[in-house]
Each structure stands twice: as C-alpha cells, then as structure tokens.
Amino acid sequence: MPMSKDFEKRLLAILPQVIEKFGTPFHIYDEQGICEGLRRLNGAFASHELPFKEFYAVKALPKPAIMEIIKREGCGFDCSSIPELRLARNAGARPGDIMFTSNNTSLKEFREALDHGGCILNLDGIEYIEKVKSLGAFPELICFRLNPGDRKTDNEVNSIIGKPKESKYGVPIENIVTAYRLAKEAGAKSFGLHTMVCSNDRDYKHMVATFKLLLEVAEQLEKELGIVLEFVNVGGGVGIPYRPDDTEFDIEAFAKDCSALADEFESKHDYVPRIFMESGRWVTGQHGVLVNRVINTYDKYKKFVGVEVAMPALMRPGMYEVYHHCTLLNSDGSPIIEGSRPLVQVTVAGSICENCDVLARDIWLPEPHEGDLIVTHTTGAHGTAMCFNYNGRTRIQELLNYIMGYVRRICRAETDDDLEVRHRDLEGEEHVIKV
C-alpha cells in the first residue's frame, strides 16, 4: 500500500480522537515514518563507508516542525527561495547545511543566500558569476548545476526537464569547464557539481547513471583545470509508490552501485567526492495523508463523491492527472468491514469551479455515504506546498503525529479573514500615484 502498514496502524488507532479534537479536513504527517526513512537512507551509504549527506528539498513540505525532525536526523536543506532559506536557518541549519539552488535568480535572493554566514551556492548559469561578484567577496565554495544536453544518462525515460537542450535549467555541458574557470578566477577555491534530470523515478539505475555522469565531468574538471571536487550532488527525483502495485526505489542497491563507481574513481584519482542528494518526495511523501469528509454523493454521467476539499488541499491529481490511493472509512474513523457495502466506481471531487478539481477519477470504493471519511494517501510531499485560493477557498490545517505519543496542529487552517487582509489599509499615499 502507498501508506505503509505501520503508518496505517498508527493512524487508525488515533483517528477517532484526532477527528474529535481537530475536526476535518486535515493533512496529518507521521514523525516515526520520516525518521525511519532517513535512517534507512543514511544507513545505506554508511554501510559502504561512503561520505554522504541528504539535503532535504524544502519545497516538498516547507513546515518548521517537519524541518526540525529532518535537521535532527543529520540532514541539510535544499532551498530555492528566500522564505525557504529562512525556514532552514530557523531550523538551526548552518551554512554548510544549506544548498541554495535557484534559477532566474534576483540580486535580492543572492544577497539573502550570502548573508547570515552564507550557504553552499549552486549557480544555474555562467551569467550569475558577475551578479554574485557585484555583492562583494566571491564565495570560496561554489557549485554549478549541470545541464547534460545530449550526454546520455539513461534518464531520458523520465526527465523532469524534458529535452535538456530546451530546458531553462543548468549550465550546458559544453560550457561547464568555462564556468568553473571563471568561478576560479573570481576567487572560488573549492567546488561542487550538481545536476537533476529526473522526477519521481523509481528505477535506481537511472540515478546511478546520473552519478556516473557527474564523476565523468569531475574527471574532466581535474584534467583541464586541476579542480578536485568537494562533492557531487545527484539531485532529487527519487520516486515513491503511489499505486498499491508500484515497486519501491531500491535505496540499498543505489548506494551499493554508487560505492562501486566511487571505488573505481578513487583508484584512478586518489580521492572521491562526497555524495549529496536532495530528496524531498522520498523523505516525506509516503508519511502524510489527507483526511476528508464526504459531504455529497451524486450521479451525472458517472458517480461522484463530493468531499470537503480537493485541489486547494492537493493539486497533483488535477494538475498532473496522477493517481493517489484512497481509502474509505466510517464517519468515526473506523474501518469499513469488508463486504458490508457493495463496491462502486466513483470520482472524488471538490467544490472548485474547474472540472479538474478531483482527488481521484473512476476508482472503486465501498459505496460512500455522507459523513464517511476518505483518506487520500501519499500527500506528504508537494501537497500543501502547492495549494492555492481559487474561488476564495482556504488552505486546510496540518497535524503531526509525534513519536512521543501526541498529535499537534503544526499549521492552522486559513480563514476567510486571512484572504481579506491584503486588501485592507490601502488608503495611504504610498498606495497611490497620480497619472
């Protein structure tokens, strides 16, 4: 199942009390699952004595309470905006714990990245070298994001950037040596290399190919510029099972194959760069669910189940037409006895004035009744982070199930008043220009 059996067991044991306390709808996240996953990830590389660090992709679930857990497990943070930088620093991240990977970056963003002790700056293009220089002393440690162009990486079957040559991301591989030469001339003394060419990919061999490509470029940089890379970052994109029959990404096999490549590289060059990753979805995705209540059932040309909230709480099914597994429960949160209701095919929909406002299309569930609960699985990444307020719909509350045996609200629901605040107090002269 997309939600692990252990998470499901923990959730069902507390769900009636949680609903009584907090009402519905809500997202709820599982601290124990997040911690166990990170320990598995770190352990996979530690078992091969590979120098490794995970930089959690903050964009996946930018919540202070979640980031505190991730920081406690020894991870850093991958940030792409000023708010994400501030969240990371507020979570206790030091400069070496933060990678700032942005694109189309403004001077304001670079300034924030370099303030407060700085960070690991990952530049998306050669043109940003001069912009960074204009802000003062050039960072001693610099990284570039690589666009592999036509270089084969075995990732073509699942590429987040489509055809690399049409992408807005990264330094073209033909210009990568020039980028490092200019950075070295600007004052950089140590270097890293980054790329990201896949999204939600569950075939670990594709990520191994990415690591191999980065090592090949590392070899080129050493040969042509005498640069010995401090680290290579294989990016994110590690996938998770959304469907019950999906296979998992094999973290252990990935670490093993990376170890073999690292050993081969070290035998030739007498060093091996540290391995960084920036997984987001893999860290939190399976450890969150959306709990919703059925408010209507109705027939059109097909059967619909109307729930309290859909796209404003989870945009992925409507935006990408992807699958999220759903479970129907009784109104009090208890499981429905198998066979006690006929199975029916339904589409789970919300109230937004868009036909794509759905959580699931044409799925089979026990016949839903008004008041029942629908649990949508794998909402712990790219769920609330992508929410919006179309039709004046407000974003919902978020809860965290702590290992210590309590559930806490970690983000309150928006109110109608929250949406109105930005339209108030605009009478002053600073808000007007005569034309």
C-alpha positions in Angstrom: 0.0 0.0 0.0 1.2 3.6 -0.6 0.7 4.3 3.1 2.8 1.8 5.0 1.0 -0.8 7.1 2.8 0.6 10.2 1.6 4.1 9.5 -1.9 2.9 8.8 -1.9 1.0 12.1 -0.7 4.1 14.0 -3.2 6.4 12.2 -6.3 4.2 12.7 -5.5 3.8 16.4 -5.7 7.5 17.0 -8.0 8.8 14.2 -11.3 9.0 16.2 -9.6 11.1 18.9 -7.9 13.3 16.3 -11.2 13.9 14.5 -13.0 14.7 17.7 -10.3 17.2 18.7 -9.4 18.9 15.4 -12.4 18.2 13.1 -11.9 17.7 9.3 -10.3 18.2 6.8 -6.6 17.9 7.6 -3.3 16.6 6.4 -1.5 14.5 9.1 2.1 13.5 9.0 4.0 10.7 10.7 7.2 11.5 12.5 8.2 7.9 13.0 7.9 7.1 9.3 10.0 10.1 8.4 12.7 9.2 10.9 12.8 5.6 9.9 13.1 6.5 6.2 16.0 8.9 6.8 17.9 6.4 8.9 17.5 3.9 6.2 18.8 6.4 3.6 21.8 7.4 5.7 22.5 3.8 6.7 22.5 2.6 3.1 25.5 4.8 2.3 27.2 4.4 5.7 27.2 0.6 5.2 29.6 1.2 2.2 31.6 3.9 4.1 30.6 6.5 1.5 30.7 10.1 2.6 27.0 11.1 2.1 24.6 13.9 3.0 20.9 14.4 2.3 19.8 18.0 1.7 16.0 17.8 2.0 14.2 19.6 -0.7 12.3 22.2 1.3 9.8 22.8 -1.5 8.3 19.4 -0.8 6.9 20.2 2.6 8.1 23.6 3.9 6.9 23.2 7.5 9.1 24.2 10.5 8.0 21.2 12.6 8.9 18.8 9.8 12.2 20.5 9.1 13.2 20.2 12.8 12.8 16.5 12.5 14.9 16.3 9.4 17.6 18.5 10.9 17.7 16.3 14.0 18.4 13.3 11.7 21.5 15.0 10.4 20.3 16.3 7.1 20.7 19.6 5.4 18.3 21.6 3.3 18.0 22.3 -0.4 16.4 25.8 -0.8 15.3 27.8 -3.8 13.8 31.0 -2.4 14.2 33.5 0.4 11.4 32.0 2.5 12.9 28.6 2.2 16.4 29.9 3.2 14.8 31.5 6.3 13.0 28.3 7.2 16.2 26.4 7.0 18.1 28.8 9.2 15.3 29.0 11.7 15.5 25.2 11.9 19.1 25.5 13.0 20.8 24.9 9.7 24.4 26.2 9.5 25.9 27.5 6.2 27.2 24.0 5.3 23.8 22.6 5.8 22.1 24.7 3.1 22.3 24.4 -0.6 20.8 27.3 -2.5 19.7 26.1 -5.9 17.6 28.6 -7.8 17.0 29.7 -11.3 16.3 33.1 -12.9 17.7 34.4 -9.6 17.5 38.0 -8.5 20.2 40.0 -6.7 17.9 40.2 -3.7 17.8 36.4 -3.5 21.6 36.1 -3.9 22.1 38.6 -1.1 19.9 36.7 1.2 21.7 33.5 0.4 25.1 35.0 1.1 24.0 36.7 4.3 23.9 35.1 7.8 27.2 33.2 7.2 26.2 32.2 3.6 25.5 28.7 2.3 26.6 26.4 -0.5 25.7 28.4 -3.5 24.7 26.4 -6.5 24.6 28.6 -9.6 22.3 27.8 -12.5 24.4 29.6 -15.2 27.7 31.3 -16.0 25.9 34.7 -16.2 25.3 34.7 -12.4 29.0 34.8 -11.6 29.1 38.6 -12.2 25.9 39.1 -10.3 27.4 37.3 -7.3 30.7 39.3 -7.6 28.8 42.5 -7.5 27.6 41.7 -4.0 31.1 41.6 -2.5 33.7 38.9 -2.0 33.0 35.9 -4.1 32.2 32.7 -2.1 35.2 30.4 -1.6 32.9 27.4 -2.2 30.9 27.4 -5.3 28.8 24.8 -7.2 27.2 24.7 -10.7 24.1 23.0 -11.9 24.9 20.9 -15.0 22.6 20.6 -18.0 23.7 17.3 -19.6 22.5 18.3 -23.1 22.8 15.3 -25.4 25.0 13.4 -23.0 23.4 10.1 -22.4 22.4 9.5 -18.7 19.8 6.8 -19.1 17.3 9.3 -17.6 15.6 10.1 -20.8 12.7 7.8 -19.9 11.7 10.1 -17.0 13.1 13.6 -17.3 11.9 16.5 -15.3 13.5 18.9 -17.7 12.1 17.3 -20.8 14.6 17.6 -23.6 17.7 19.0 -21.8 18.5 21.4 -24.7 15.1 23.0 -24.3 15.4 23.4 -20.6 15.8 26.6 -18.6 17.9 24.7 -16.0 21.7 24.4 -15.7 25.0 25.2 -17.4 25.2 23.4 -20.8 27.7 20.6 -20.6 29.8 22.2 -23.4 30.3 25.3 -21.2 30.9 23.6 -17.8 34.7 23.9 -17.9 34.4 27.6 -18.7 32.0 28.1 -15.8 34.5 26.6 -13.3 37.4 28.5 -14.8 35.6 31.9 -14.4 34.5 31.0 -10.9 38.1 30.1 -10.0 39.3 33.5 -11.5 36.6 35.2 -9.4 38.0 33.8 -6.2 36.4 30.4 -5.6 38.8 27.9 -4.0 36.7 24.8 -3.6 33.9 23.4 -5.8 30.9 21.1 -6.1 28.9 19.8 -9.1 25.1 19.3 -9.2 22.5 18.0 -11.7 18.9 16.9 -11.6 17.4 15.2 -14.6 14.5 13.1 -13.3 11.4 13.3 -11.2 9.5 10.6 -9.3 11.7 8.0 -10.8 11.6 4.6 -9.0 14.4 2.9 -11.1 17.6 3.4 -9.1 19.7 2.6 -12.1 18.8 6.0 -13.6 20.2 7.7 -10.6 23.3 5.6 -10.7 23.8 6.8 -14.3 23.5 10.4 -13.1 26.2 9.7 -10.5 28.4 8.2 -13.2 27.9 11.3 -15.4 28.9 13.6 -12.6 32.1 11.6 -12.0 33.0 11.8 -15.7 32.6 15.6 -15.5 34.7 15.6 -12.3 37.4 13.8 -14.1 37.3 16.4 -16.9 37.5 19.3 -14.5 40.5 17.8 -12.8 42.3 17.2 -16.1 41.6 20.6 -17.6 41.6 22.9 -14.6 43.2 21.0 -11.8 40.0 21.2 -9.8 39.3 18.5 -7.2 35.6 18.5 -6.5 34.5 18.5 -2.8 31.2 16.9 -3.7 28.8 15.9 -6.4 25.0 16.3 -5.9 22.9 13.8 -7.9 19.8 16.0 -7.2 16.4 14.8 -6.2 13.7 13.0 -8.2 13.7 9.7 -6.3 10.2 8.3 -6.6 7.8 6.6 -4.3 4.9 4.1 -4.8 1.6 5.9 -5.4 -0.2 2.8 -6.5 -0.5 -0.3 -4.4 1.4 -2.4 -7.0 4.2 0.1 -7.6 7.7 -1.0 -6.8 9.9 0.9 -4.4 13.1 2.8 -5.3 15.9 0.5 -4.1 18.0 2.8 -1.9 20.3 0.0 -0.8 21.1 -1.1 -4.4 21.6 2.6 -5.4 24.2 3.0 -2.6 25.9 -0.2 -3.5 26.3 0.7 -7.2 27.5 4.2 -6.2 30.0 2.6 -4.0 31.4 0.5 -6.8 31.7 3.6 -9.0 33.3 5.6 -6.2 35.9 2.9 -5.6 36.8 2.8 -9.3 37.1 6.6 -9.4 39.2 6.7 -6.2 41.6 4.1 -7.6 42.3 6.4 -10.6 42.3 9.8 -8.8 43.3 9.1 -5.2 40.1 10.9 -3.9 36.4 10.6 -4.1 34.0 13.5 -3.8 31.3 13.4 -1.2 27.8 12.3 -2.4 24.9 14.7 -1.9 21.2 14.2 -2.6 18.2 16.5 -2.4 15.3 14.1 -2.0 12.0 15.6 -0.9 9.3 13.3 -2.1 11.1 10.2 -0.8 11.6 11.7 2.6 8.1 12.8 3.5 5.8 11.8 0.6 4.5 8.4 2.0 4.3 9.7 5.5 1.4 12.1 5.1 -2.3 11.6 4.3 -5.3 13.9 3.6 -8.3 13.1 5.8 -11.5 14.4 4.2 -15.3 14.0 4.8 -17.9 13.1 2.3 -20.5 15.9 2.1 -22.4 14.8 -1.0 -22.9 11.8 -3.3 -24.4 12.4 -6.7 -24.9 11.0 -10.2 -24.1 12.7 -13.5 -23.0 10.5 -16.4 -20.9 8.9 -13.7 -21.0 8.6 -9.9 -19.4 11.4 -7.9 -18.4 11.7 -4.2 -18.2 15.3 -3.1 -15.7 16.0 -0.3 -14.9 19.0 1.8 -11.8 19.9 -0.1 -9.9 18.7 -3.2 -7.5 20.9 -5.2 -7.0 23.5 -2.6 -5.5 20.7 -0.4 -3.9 18.6 -3.1 -3.2 19.9 -6.5 -1.3 17.0 -8.0 -4.3 14.8 -9.2 -5.9 17.7 -11.0 -2.7 19.3 -12.3 -0.8 16.3 -13.4 -3.7 13.7 -13.7 -1.7 11.4 -11.4 -3.0 8.7 -9.0 -3.3 9.0 -5.3 -4.7 5.9 -3.5 -7.9 6.5 -1.4 -9.4 4.6 1.5 -13.0 4.9 2.7 -13.7 4.8 6.4 -16.8 5.1 8.6 -17.7 8.5 9.9 -15.9 7.9 13.2 -12.7 6.8 11.5 -13.1 3.1 12.0 -12.5 0.7 9.0 -15.5 -0.4 6.9 -16.0 -4.2 7.3 -15.0 -5.9 4.1 -18.1 -7.0 2.1 -20.5 -4.9 4.2 -21.1 -2.5 1.3 -21.1 -3.0 -2.5 -18.1 -1.7 -4.4 -18.9 1.2 -6.7 -16.8 3.2 -9.2 -16.7 6.9 -8.3 -14.8 10.1 -8.9 -13.8 12.0 -5.8 -14.4 15.7 -6.4 -14.2 19.1 -4.6 -16.1 22.4 -5.0 -13.8 24.5 -7.2 -15.2 25.8 -10.5 -12.8 23.7 -12.5 -13.5 20.2 -13.9 -10.0 19.1 -12.8 -10.9 19.7 -9.2 -10.6 16.0 -8.2 -8.7 13.8 -5.9 -9.3 10.6 -7.8 -11.1 9.5 -11.0 -13.0 6.3 -11.6 -11.8 4.4 -8.5 -13.5 1.6 -6.8 -14.6 2.1 -3.2 -17.2 0.7 -0.8 -20.4 2.6 -1.5 -19.8 6.0 0.1 -22.3 7.6 2.5 -22.5 11.3 3.5 -20.4 11.7 6.6 -17.9 9.0 5.7 -14.2 9.7 5.7 -11.9 9.5 2.7 -8.2 9.1 3.3 -6.0 10.2 0.4 -2.6 8.6 0.6 1.0 9.9 -0.1 0.3 13.6 0.4 3.4 14.3 2.5 5.2 16.0 -0.4 4.1 18.5 -3.0 0.7 18.6 -1.3 0.0 21.7 0.8 3.1 23.3 -0.7 1.3 23.6 -4.0 -2.1 24.8 -2.6 -4.0 27.9 -3.7 -7.0 30.1 -3.0 -9.0 30.0 -6.2 -12.8 30.6 -5.7 -11.7 32.0 -2.3 -11.2 28.5 -0.9 -8.9 28.5 2.1 -6.0 26.1 2.8 -6.6 23.5 5.5 -4.9 22.6 8.8 -1.9 20.3 9.1 -1.2 17.9 12.0 1.8 15.9 13.1 1.7 12.6 14.9 4.8 12.6 17.2 6.7 9.5 18.2 6.2 10.6 21.9 2.5 9.8 21.7 0.7 13.0 20.9 -0.7 14.8 17.9 -0.2 18.6 17.4 -1.5 21.1 14.9 1.6 22.4 13.2 -0.2 24.7 10.8 -3.6 26.2 11.3 -6.3 26.4 8.6 -6.6 29.7 6.8 -9.7 31.8 7.5 -11.7 34.0 5.2 -10.2 36.9 7.1 -6.7 35.8 6.1 -7.7 36.2 2.5 -9.1 39.7 3.1 -6.1 41.1 5.0 -4.1 42.1 1.9 -7.0 44.2 0.6 -7.2 46.4 3.8 -5.5 49.6 4.9 -4.6 50.8 1.3 -5.8 54.4 1.7 -2.4 56.0 2.3 -0.4 58.0 -0.2 2.1 55.2 -0.5 -0.5 53.2 -2.4 -1.4 55.8 -5.0 0.3 57.6 -7.9 -1.4 60.4 -9.9 -1.1 59.8 -13.6 
